[in-house]
Amino acid sequence: MAPTLFHDTRNCLLVARIPNVDPASPATLERSLNDVDAALDLIADELGNSDYFAFALDMSADNEVSKSGGEFDPEYATNPEFWVAVHKQTSLRPRIAQILARFEQLLIAAQDLQRSTESLWESDEFQFGEPLATFMALLDVNFVPAYTRLLRQWDMLSEVMQGQAITLMIERHGICPEIEELLVARVAENPGQASDDQLEELIPLLDKAYGSYAGSALEQRINGSR
């Protein structure tokens, strides 16, 4: 079965349902990844539809998230167990990166459509691609750059979950080149409501990493990118 669209007009939400996603079946992982690509194609065709505030994928078992009739939960609909299973297959990791790049491409494409909202959203709390990008960036530091690229496209003046997610990434991965690039984007290139507050909270950790954050190469990059 191919992905199908569910039009939740009551909540101004368009969901692409991906059928038969089974994290326990390695033989079907690549097929499901192909379905994700097809689902994003369906969403791409609808980006100009002003009836919808939010666009999302439902990869949950039997698409129960969008069928429940309750509030749509993008994190659960992302089906984290599936992405863990895909990540375990080293040969499939480039497909994850390609899919995250598709989210970025759709965010960029939407900028030319004069939509009523800045950025694209999956719900009132999560911007387009945010649940998957956050999960992968926490799982593997090699996906932090993909998260950073999406962050550059999100409406950070309406940020909800990003600050907490970035703090968790720093706790998980420490100060490394991927995290430095993320901090430059977060604080200087596309600053949000809490960017400066978050940087201030990180000063003790940054002092420990650089001897002193003041005068460090990271501070110079941030100040030079503002």
C-alpha positions as CSV (number, residue, x, y, z in Angstrom):
1,M,0.0,0.0,0.0
2,A,1.2,3.5,-0.8
3,P,1.1,6.5,1.5
4,T,-2.3,8.3,1.7
5,L,-3.3,11.7,2.8
6,F,-5.6,12.3,5.8
7,H,-7.3,15.8,5.7
8,D,-8.0,16.8,9.3
9,T,-9.8,20.0,8.4
10,R,-11.1,20.6,12.0
11,N,-7.5,21.1,13.1
12,C,-6.1,22.5,9.8
13,L,-3.8,19.5,9.7
14,L,-2.7,17.4,6.7
15,V,-1.2,14.0,7.5
16,A,0.5,11.7,5.2
17,R,-0.1,8.2,6.5
18,I,2.6,5.7,5.9
19,P,1.2,2.1,6.2
20,N,2.7,-1.0,7.7
21,V,5.7,0.5,9.4
22,D,7.3,-2.4,11.3
23,P,10.6,-1.6,13.3
24,A,10.9,-5.3,14.1
25,S,11.1,-6.3,10.4
26,P,14.6,-5.4,8.9
27,A,13.4,-6.6,5.5
28,T,10.8,-3.9,5.3
29,L,12.9,-0.9,6.5
30,E,14.0,0.2,3.1
31,R,10.4,-0.1,1.7
32,S,9.2,2.2,4.5
33,L,11.9,4.7,3.8
34,N,10.8,4.8,0.2
35,D,7.3,5.4,1.5
36,V,8.5,8.3,3.6
37,D,9.9,9.8,0.4
38,A,6.6,9.3,-1.4
39,A,4.7,10.8,1.6
40,L,6.9,13.9,1.5
41,D,6.1,14.2,-2.3
42,L,2.4,14.2,-1.3
43,I,3.0,17.0,1.2
44,A,5.1,19.0,-1.3
45,D,2.1,19.0,-3.6
46,E,-0.1,20.5,-0.9
47,L,2.3,23.2,0.5
48,G,0.4,25.9,-1.3
49,N,-2.9,24.9,0.2
50,S,-3.9,27.6,2.7
51,D,-6.5,25.3,4.3
52,Y,-3.7,23.7,6.3
53,F,-1.6,25.1,9.2
54,A,0.3,21.9,9.8
55,F,1.8,19.1,7.8
56,A,3.0,15.8,9.3
57,L,3.8,12.1,8.7
58,D,2.1,9.4,10.6
59,M,4.3,6.3,10.9
60,S,2.7,4.9,14.0
61,A,1.4,1.4,14.1
62,D,-1.7,1.2,12.0
63,N,-1.5,5.0,11.8
64,E,-3.2,5.1,15.2
65,V,-2.1,8.6,16.0
66,S,-4.1,10.2,13.1
67,K,-7.0,7.7,13.5
68,S,-7.5,8.2,17.2
69,G,-9.5,11.4,16.8
70,G,-7.5,13.0,19.6
71,E,-4.8,15.6,19.6
72,F,-2.1,14.7,17.0
73,D,1.2,13.8,18.6
74,P,4.1,14.4,16.1
75,E,6.7,12.7,18.3
76,Y,4.8,9.5,18.6
77,A,3.7,9.6,15.0
78,T,7.4,9.8,14.0
79,N,7.8,6.2,15.4
80,P,11.2,6.5,17.1
81,E,11.6,2.7,17.2
82,F,11.6,2.6,13.5
83,W,14.4,5.2,13.2
84,V,16.5,3.3,15.8
85,A,16.1,0.2,13.7
86,V,17.1,2.0,10.5
87,H,20.1,3.6,12.3
88,K,21.3,0.2,13.3
89,Q,21.6,-0.7,9.6
90,T,24.7,1.3,8.8
91,S,24.1,1.1,5.0
92,L,20.7,2.9,5.5
93,R,22.0,5.9,7.5
94,P,22.6,8.0,4.3
95,R,18.8,7.6,3.7
96,I,18.1,9.2,7.0
97,A,20.3,12.2,6.0
98,Q,18.5,12.4,2.6
99,I,15.1,12.4,4.3
100,L,16.1,15.2,6.7
101,A,17.4,17.1,3.7
102,R,13.9,16.7,2.1
103,F,12.4,18.4,5.1
104,E,14.8,21.3,4.7
105,Q,14.0,21.6,1.0
106,L,10.3,21.8,1.7
107,L,10.9,24.4,4.4
108,I,12.8,26.5,1.8
109,A,10.2,25.9,-0.9
110,A,7.4,27.1,1.4
111,Q,9.1,30.5,1.8
112,D,8.1,31.4,-1.7
113,L,4.4,30.5,-1.2
114,Q,3.4,33.5,1.0
115,R,1.8,31.2,3.6
116,S,0.1,32.8,6.6
117,T,2.8,31.5,9.1
118,E,6.5,31.8,9.2
119,S,8.1,28.3,8.6
120,L,6.0,25.1,8.4
121,W,4.6,23.3,11.4
122,E,3.6,19.8,12.4
123,S,1.6,21.0,15.4
124,D,1.3,24.0,17.7
125,E,4.6,23.0,19.4
126,F,6.7,21.3,16.7
127,Q,7.9,22.8,13.5
128,F,8.2,20.8,10.3
129,G,10.8,18.1,10.6
130,E,11.6,18.9,14.2
131,P,10.5,15.7,15.9
132,L,12.6,13.5,13.6
133,A,15.6,15.8,13.4
134,T,15.6,16.2,17.2
135,F,15.5,12.5,17.8
136,M,18.3,11.7,15.3
137,A,20.5,14.5,16.6
138,L,20.2,13.1,20.1
139,L,20.8,9.6,18.9
140,D,23.9,10.3,16.8
141,V,26.1,13.4,16.8
142,N,26.5,13.0,13.0
143,F,22.9,14.2,12.6
144,V,23.4,17.4,14.6
145,P,24.3,19.2,11.4
146,A,21.0,18.2,9.8
147,Y,19.2,19.6,12.8
148,T,21.2,22.8,12.5
149,R,20.3,23.2,8.9
150,L,16.6,22.8,9.8
151,L,16.9,25.3,12.6
152,R,18.2,27.9,10.2
153,Q,14.8,27.6,8.4
154,W,12.5,27.4,11.4
155,D,10.6,30.4,12.9
156,M,12.8,30.7,16.0
157,L,10.9,33.7,17.2
158,S,8.1,31.2,17.8
159,E,10.4,28.5,19.3
160,V,8.8,26.1,21.8
161,M,10.9,23.0,22.2
162,Q,14.3,23.9,20.6
163,G,16.0,25.3,23.7
164,Q,15.4,22.1,25.7
165,A,16.4,19.9,22.8
166,I,19.7,21.8,22.3
167,T,20.6,21.5,26.0
168,L,20.0,17.8,25.8
169,M,22.3,17.5,22.7
170,I,25.0,19.4,24.5
171,E,24.6,17.1,27.6
172,R,24.7,14.0,25.3
173,H,27.6,15.0,22.9
174,G,29.6,17.6,24.8
175,I,31.3,20.6,23.1
176,C,32.4,19.4,19.7
177,P,32.5,20.9,16.1
178,E,28.9,19.8,15.4
179,I,27.6,21.5,18.6
180,E,29.7,24.6,18.0
181,E,28.1,25.0,14.6
182,L,24.7,24.5,16.2
183,L,25.3,27.2,18.8
184,V,26.4,29.7,16.1
185,A,23.2,29.1,14.2
186,R,21.1,29.1,17.4
187,V,22.5,32.3,18.9
188,A,23.6,34.3,15.9
189,E,22.3,33.2,12.5
190,N,18.7,32.5,13.4
191,P,18.3,33.6,17.1
192,G,15.1,32.8,18.9
193,Q,13.3,34.1,22.0
194,A,15.6,32.4,24.4
195,S,18.9,32.3,22.5
196,D,20.9,34.8,24.7
197,D,19.4,33.3,27.9
198,Q,20.5,29.8,26.8
199,L,24.0,31.0,25.9
200,E,24.3,32.7,29.3
201,E,23.3,29.4,31.0
202,L,26.0,27.6,29.0
203,I,28.9,29.9,29.9
204,P,30.2,27.7,32.8
205,L,30.3,24.7,30.5
206,L,31.9,26.8,27.7
207,D,34.4,28.2,30.1
208,K,35.4,24.6,31.1
209,A,35.7,23.6,27.4
210,Y,37.7,26.6,26.2
211,G,39.5,27.7,29.4
212,S,37.5,30.9,29.0
213,Y,34.6,31.4,26.6
214,A,35.4,35.1,26.5
215,G,37.8,35.6,23.6
216,S,37.4,32.0,22.4
217,A,37.1,31.2,18.7
218,L,33.5,30.2,19.3
219,E,32.7,33.6,20.8
220,Q,34.3,35.3,17.9
221,R,32.3,33.3,15.4
222,I,29.0,34.0,17.2
223,N,29.8,37.7,17.5
224,G,30.9,37.9,13.9
225,S,27.7,36.2,12.7
226,R,25.2,38.4,14.5
